[in-house]
Amino acid sequence: MENYSILGKILGVGAEVIERLDRIMSAKTGKKGVIDKVAKENEKTINVALNLLNSANRSTEHVYSILRQTILNHEKELIDFLKVVEGKDEFEKAAKLAKEMSSVKKGFFLKKKFAEEILRKRPSGNLLKYLKLKNIEEVLSKYDISEVFSVLRFIETDEWMHKTFEVAYSGLKAEDFEEREVEIKVLGPEWKSVAEKFVAKKHHNVSHLKEFGVIFLNPIKENIPGKFLRDFALIFHYFHEIEFYSKLFRKYSTAPDFAEHLKAFLRGDVKEVYEAKDGEWLIVQRYLAKENPNDARLLLPRINPESLHWMRGERDLTLFVSQEAKMNLRLWNDLDWVGGIFKDGKEDVVSFDLEDNAMSLVSFMEGKKDEFFNYHQREAMWTKIFSEYVGGEEKMEKLLLDNFDKGVIKF
């Protein structure tokens, strides 16, 4: 029962929830001892990490502190490495380096000529006004379509975007897609004023267009320690999120209702399921704890595709090796799901995930010294447990792809 209790505390559920889950999933999958295995691996991994960081002190505050300091050191190593990467500025260098480091190269994406046709059929008044141009043909002759489509997200109104999306995407067919490389763009200086608004709203300078296979960087520098590594890691997450959706597009491309599936995927319409029977795992693609810490689904077994993208993205980032790089992020590899219970008067769950700790460092530097994050780690631990029951990462992804539109995986 001890391991049920430990993992229950880390996951924010009672020991009885973990015990029942283990009993049912063991019977349905034939996999015995999964919870014990995960709990032991979790404890061993924490000990290895803290030993590598020369931390004999296991108090909560000290562990938080040493993880923050490690993020700070590794961010400096990354920024130093960028100095030898070709590019006119830090953003171009980061984009070039991320593309080289990512294991994701190609995908199944909408043809770019389709984006041009959308603008011809539904000219963006705000875009023309911003660029001081008369018509869309002028825009297309002067600007890269990937950049134009990226900035539409923060130049146009929600009403225009929703109506354009509904009209333009309703008739899509498989032949409107093609296999091509994922593209990473740094937006040009002409978009600076709208880019600043996006960064102010989103608090990061990276975003993406799943259907076009485009990741874009707003070249707005944020000088708070932790933000550069936090956002650089986010690029790798987007590479893998784009790849996952590309697999969904390809899977449903031969279905008669392909366009409706596509629109649902892009809207994020994972079916909302609020209860799970024995042997059922919810598919939840949002971080519920960030939106509502009291969401009832936080007490249920679930798998979050976001944690799969983060796991793969952090693997690309942390295992990258270069003779020119005096940078070693290997410590963070496979720590995305790892969390420990530490004490400083009271018990706290400390995340060992790179992104959680980068975010905690940013908060610390902004004066929010009691703000710590572990929602990436918590979802990743659920995903780790699920993966152990079903036989690994690839089988887990197949189950996600096959059941994505249902909102639940049933055993």
C-alpha positions in Angstrom: 0.0 0.0 0.0 2.9 2.4 0.5 3.6 2.8 -3.2 -0.1 3.4 -3.8 0.0 6.1 -1.2 3.2 7.7 -2.5 2.0 7.9 -6.2 -1.5 9.0 -5.0 0.0 12.0 -3.2 2.1 12.9 -6.2 -0.9 12.6 -8.5 -3.3 14.3 -6.1 -5.6 11.3 -5.6 -6.2 8.9 -2.7 -4.2 5.7 -2.3 -7.5 3.7 -2.9 -7.8 5.2 -6.4 -4.3 4.0 -7.4 -4.9 0.6 -5.8 -8.2 0.1 -7.6 -6.6 1.2 -10.9 -3.7 -1.2 -10.5 -6.0 -4.1 -9.7 -8.3 -3.5 -12.7 -5.6 -2.7 -15.2 -3.5 -5.7 -14.1 -6.5 -7.9 -14.8 -7.3 -6.4 -18.2 -3.7 -6.1 -19.5 -1.9 -8.9 -17.7 0.7 -6.4 -16.5 1.5 -7.0 -12.8 3.5 -4.7 -10.5 3.2 -1.6 -12.7 2.7 0.8 -9.7 5.5 -0.7 -7.7 7.8 -0.4 -10.8 6.9 3.2 -11.4 7.2 4.2 -7.8 10.7 2.5 -7.5 11.9 4.1 -10.7 10.6 7.5 -9.6 12.5 7.3 -6.3 15.7 6.0 -7.9 15.6 8.7 -10.6 15.2 11.4 -8.0 18.2 10.1 -6.0 20.4 9.9 -9.2 19.4 13.5 -10.2 20.1 14.9 -6.7 23.4 13.1 -6.4 24.4 14.5 -9.8 23.6 17.9 -8.4 25.6 17.2 -5.3 22.5 17.8 -3.1 22.6 15.9 0.2 20.1 18.4 1.6 16.6 17.0 0.9 14.5 19.9 2.4 11.8 21.2 0.0 13.3 24.7 -0.2 16.8 23.4 -1.0 15.5 21.1 -3.7 13.5 23.9 -5.3 16.5 26.1 -5.1 19.0 23.7 -6.7 16.6 22.9 -9.5 16.1 26.6 -10.2 19.8 27.2 -10.2 20.4 24.3 -12.6 17.8 25.8 -15.0 19.7 29.1 -14.8 23.0 27.4 -15.5 21.7 25.4 -18.4 20.0 28.4 -20.0 23.3 30.3 -19.9 25.0 27.3 -21.6 22.3 27.4 -24.3 22.7 31.1 -24.9 26.5 30.7 -25.0 26.2 28.0 -27.6 24.0 30.1 -29.8 27.0 32.5 -30.3 28.6 29.9 -32.6 25.4 29.1 -34.5 24.9 31.0 -37.8 22.1 33.6 -38.0 21.7 37.4 -37.8 20.2 37.4 -34.3 19.3 35.2 -31.3 15.9 34.3 -32.8 17.2 33.2 -36.2 19.9 31.2 -34.4 17.4 29.6 -32.1 15.1 28.6 -35.0 18.0 27.1 -37.0 19.3 25.2 -34.0 15.9 23.9 -33.0 15.2 22.6 -36.5 18.6 20.8 -36.5 17.9 19.3 -33.0 14.4 18.2 -33.5 13.7 14.5 -34.6 10.6 15.7 -36.4 11.3 16.6 -40.0 8.2 16.1 -42.2 4.5 15.8 -42.0 1.1 15.7 -43.9 0.1 19.4 -44.2 -2.3 21.7 -46.1 -0.8 23.0 -49.3 0.4 26.6 -49.1 -1.6 27.5 -52.2 -4.7 26.8 -50.1 -3.7 29.5 -47.7 -3.4 31.9 -50.6 -6.8 30.9 -51.9 -8.4 31.6 -48.5 -7.1 35.1 -48.5 -8.3 35.7 -52.1 -11.8 34.5 -51.2 -11.9 36.3 -47.9 -9.5 39.2 -47.9 -8.4 40.3 -44.4 -9.4 44.0 -44.0 -7.2 44.4 -40.9 -4.2 42.9 -42.7 -4.5 45.3 -45.6 -5.0 48.2 -43.3 -2.0 47.2 -41.2 0.3 46.8 -44.2 -1.2 49.9 -46.0 -1.8 47.8 -49.2 -4.8 47.9 -51.6 -5.4 44.2 -52.2 -4.4 40.6 -51.3 -2.4 40.2 -54.5 0.0 42.9 -53.3 0.3 41.1 -50.0 1.1 37.8 -51.6 3.7 39.4 -53.9 5.5 41.1 -51.1 5.2 38.7 -48.1 5.7 35.0 -47.3 2.4 33.3 -46.9 3.5 31.3 -43.8 4.2 34.6 -42.1 1.0 36.2 -43.2 -1.1 33.3 -42.0 0.8 33.3 -38.7 0.1 37.0 -38.0 -3.6 36.7 -39.0 -4.1 35.1 -35.5 -3.4 38.4 -33.8 -4.3 40.9 -36.5 -7.8 39.7 -37.3 -10.9 39.5 -35.0 -12.1 36.3 -33.6 -15.3 36.7 -35.6 -13.4 36.9 -38.9 -11.2 34.0 -38.0 -14.1 31.7 -36.9 -16.1 32.5 -40.0 -13.2 32.1 -42.4 -12.3 28.8 -40.7 -15.8 27.5 -41.0 -16.2 28.5 -44.7 -12.8 27.7 -46.0 -12.2 24.4 -44.2 -15.6 22.7 -44.8 -14.7 21.4 -48.3 -11.2 20.1 -47.6 -10.1 16.8 -49.2 -7.0 14.6 -48.9 -5.7 16.0 -52.2 -5.5 19.5 -50.5 -2.7 18.1 -48.3 0.9 17.2 -49.1 4.0 15.7 -47.5 6.5 18.4 -46.7 9.0 19.6 -44.0 7.9 21.3 -40.8 8.8 25.0 -41.2 10.0 27.3 -38.4 9.8 31.0 -39.1 11.0 34.1 -37.4 8.5 36.9 -38.1 10.0 39.9 -39.8 10.3 43.4 -38.2 7.2 44.7 -40.1 5.1 42.6 -37.7 6.7 43.9 -34.5 3.8 46.0 -33.1 1.3 43.1 -33.4 3.9 40.6 -32.2 4.3 42.6 -29.0 0.6 42.4 -28.3 0.7 38.6 -28.8 3.7 38.1 -26.4 2.0 40.4 -23.8 -1.1 38.3 -23.9 0.4 34.8 -24.2 3.6 35.4 -22.0 5.7 33.5 -24.5 6.9 34.3 -28.0 6.4 31.0 -29.8 3.2 29.6 -31.5 2.3 27.3 -34.4 -0.2 26.5 -37.2 -0.8 22.7 -37.0 -2.5 22.3 -40.3 0.3 24.1 -42.2 3.2 22.5 -40.3 4.5 26.0 -39.3 6.1 27.1 -36.0 6.6 30.8 -35.7 8.7 33.0 -33.4 7.8 36.5 -32.5 11.2 38.2 -32.2 10.4 40.0 -28.9 13.1 39.6 -26.4 12.1 38.9 -22.8 15.0 39.5 -20.4 13.8 37.5 -17.4 16.0 34.5 -16.6 14.3 31.2 -17.4 12.1 32.5 -20.2 14.6 31.7 -23.0 15.0 28.1 -22.1 11.3 27.8 -21.3 10.3 29.1 -24.7 13.1 27.2 -26.5 11.8 24.0 -25.0 8.3 24.9 -26.2 9.5 24.9 -29.8 10.3 21.2 -29.5 6.9 20.5 -27.9 5.3 22.2 -31.0 7.4 20.1 -33.4 5.9 16.9 -31.8 2.4 18.3 -31.5 2.4 19.1 -35.2 3.7 15.6 -36.0 0.9 14.1 -33.9 -1.8 16.1 -35.6 -0.2 15.3 -39.0 -0.8 11.6 -38.1 -4.4 12.4 -37.3 -4.9 14.2 -40.6 -3.4 11.3 -42.5 -5.4 8.8 -40.6 -8.8 10.5 -41.3 -7.9 11.8 -44.8 -9.7 8.9 -46.5 -12.8 9.2 -44.4 -15.9 10.7 -46.1 -16.3 13.2 -43.3 -12.6 14.2 -43.3 -13.3 18.0 -43.3 -15.5 17.7 -40.2 -12.8 15.6 -38.3 -10.2 18.1 -39.4 -12.1 21.1 -38.1 -12.8 19.3 -34.8 -9.1 18.5 -34.3 -8.1 22.1 -35.0 -10.7 23.5 -32.7 -9.5 21.1 -30.0 -12.9 19.3 -29.8 -11.8 16.3 -27.8 -15.0 14.9 -26.5 -15.6 16.1 -22.9 -16.0 13.0 -20.8 -16.4 13.5 -17.0 -16.6 10.0 -15.7 -14.6 6.8 -16.2 -15.8 3.3 -15.6 -13.4 0.6 -14.5 -10.8 0.1 -17.3 -11.4 3.5 -18.9 -8.9 6.3 -19.3 -10.0 9.8 -20.3 -8.2 11.6 -23.1 -7.8 15.2 -21.9 -5.6 17.5 -24.0 -5.7 20.5 -21.7 -3.9 21.1 -18.4 -7.0 20.9 -16.2 -5.2 21.9 -13.0 -4.1 25.2 -14.6 -7.7 26.0 -15.6 -9.5 24.7 -12.5 -7.7 23.0 -9.6 -11.1 21.6 -8.6 -12.0 19.9 -11.9 -13.5 16.5 -11.0 -11.5 14.9 -13.9 -8.3 15.5 -11.9 -9.4 12.5 -9.7 -9.7 10.1 -12.7 -7.2 8.1 -14.7 -6.3 10.0 -17.8 -3.8 10.4 -20.6 -2.9 13.8 -21.9 -1.4 14.0 -25.5 0.3 17.2 -24.4 2.5 15.1 -22.1 3.5 12.8 -25.0 4.6 15.9 -27.0 6.6 17.3 -24.1 8.2 13.9 -23.4 9.4 13.7 -27.0 10.3 17.3 -27.2 12.4 17.3 -24.0 14.1 14.2 -25.2 15.2 16.0 -28.4 16.4 18.9 -26.4 18.2 17.1 -23.7 19.9 14.4 -25.7 21.3 16.7 -28.4 25.1 16.3 -28.8 27.4 18.7 -30.6 31.2 19.0 -30.6 30.8 22.8 -30.6 28.3 22.9 -27.7 29.6 23.3 -24.2 26.1 22.4 -23.2 24.8 19.3 -21.4 21.1 19.1 -20.7 21.2 15.4 -20.3 20.3 15.6 -16.6 16.7 16.5 -17.6 16.2 13.6 -20.0 13.2 11.4 -18.9 12.5 13.6 -15.8 9.3 14.9 -17.3 7.2 12.5 -15.3 9.3 12.4 -12.1 8.0 14.1 -8.9 9.0 13.7 -5.3 7.5 14.3 -1.9 9.7 16.6 0.2 9.2 18.2 3.6 9.9 21.5 5.2 7.4 21.4 8.0 4.7 20.3 5.5 4.8 17.9 2.6 5.2 19.3 -0.9 5.3 17.6 -4.3 8.3 18.8 -6.3 8.4 18.4 -10.0 11.7 17.4 -11.7 10.3 18.3 -15.2 12.4 20.8 -17.1 9.5 23.0 -18.2 7.9 23.1 -14.8 11.2 24.2 -13.3 11.9 26.8 -16.0 8.4 28.3 -15.3 9.1 28.2 -11.6 12.4 30.1 -12.1 10.6 32.8 -14.2 8.1 33.2 -11.4 10.9 33.4 -8.8 12.6 36.1 -10.9 9.4 38.0 -11.2 9.1 38.1 -7.4 6.5 35.3 -7.0 8.8 33.3 -4.8 6.1 30.9 -3.5 4.8 29.9 -7.0 6.0 26.5 -8.1 4.6 24.4 -10.9 4.1 20.7 -11.3 1.1 20.3 -13.6 3.3 19.1 -16.5 4.9 16.5 -14.3 1.6 15.3 -12.9 0.1 14.7 -16.3 3.3 13.0 -17.5 3.2 10.6 -14.6 -0.3 9.5 -15.5 1.0 9.0 -19.1 4.0 7.1 -17.8 1.7 4.7 -15.8 -0.6 4.3 -18.9 2.4 3.5 -21.1 3.6 0.8 -18.7 0.3 -0.9 -18.8 -0.1 -0.9 -22.6 3.5 -1.8 -23.5 5.3 1.3 -24.3 5.3 4.7 -26.1 4.4 3.5 -29.6 1.4 1.4 -28.5 0.3 4.3 -26.3 0.4 6.7 -29.3 -1.6 4.3 -31.4 -4.3 4.0 -28.8 -4.4 7.8 -28.6 -4.8 8.2 -32.4 -7.4 5.4 -32.6 -9.5 6.8 -29.8 -8.8 10.6 -30.0 -12.3 11.5 -31.3 -14.0 9.4 -28.6 -12.4 11.2 -25.6 -11.8 7.9 -23.8 -9.8 4.7 -24.1 -11.6 1.6 -23.0 -10.0 -1.7 -21.9 
